[in-house]
């Protein structure tokens, strides 16, 4: 997929403080046309503040923030976005169809009611009062409201919380379709498999800073850990004593081994167990890479604070 190099959303050295707390500390972020960027980080990393700046809900104390090359608070920029926040307050007595018609009326060239409903999988809910829906159904309605204005940029904050597997897969398919049509998406999620499945790029935040930006594969490559799985009769306690092994556990007949030296471990396994079978070696997943990266950033921050003291 080819993306324009001109960012449609940008944080450039953005700083935001709340009293003595620095929520963003020189944050840098660029989102390009037709790209899905996953913004990841532990609680308190600054993700919500970064999104608030881009939405024009709050102002930066320093640095610059642009949305479609404009101030995010300008109506011309805001009419080009769709937003699905984690917490949404909607009129409980309105029917789903009424909510969609009302929201679409704020945009210059919205999707039809039928198109929005079908994209979000809520065509069968149009006559239902919003308050009578389950949590997962309400999330799908919120997704329909976010896309009904035909936005060029879609903000999705934990979009699949409360959804069952089928609804989640349907939403993923719709997101992929929107991106293929040129819509940009800024996604925040605690489901790392969701970021792994959807994102062109990921941006990892820790303590108000962007500590990594790149593709999922580039993030994985920063972690040396690999997973070795095999069917073996070797005792887990014996394998745990090998110097190349970081961790090991047994599940029935299979050993699951974590190591930064997979080749050496595989050679030892083959030597130690002539009956070894079903051998697999995999790179670290996004979840492991994310955990290691944020842990290293937190430890480095703690070291800096101790040295400053």
Beta strands, then each sheet from edge to edge (+ up, - down):
strand 1: 7-18
strand 2: 21-32
strand 3: 36-41
strand 4: 62-67
strand 5: 81-84
strand 6: 153-157
strand 7: 184-188
strand 8: 201-206
strand 9: 209-214
strand 10: 226-231
strand 11: 245-251
strand 12: 254-259
strand 13: 277-283
sheet 1: 2+ 1- 4+
sheet 2: 5+ 6+ 7+ 3+ 8+ 9-
sheet 3: 11+ 12- 10+ 13-
end
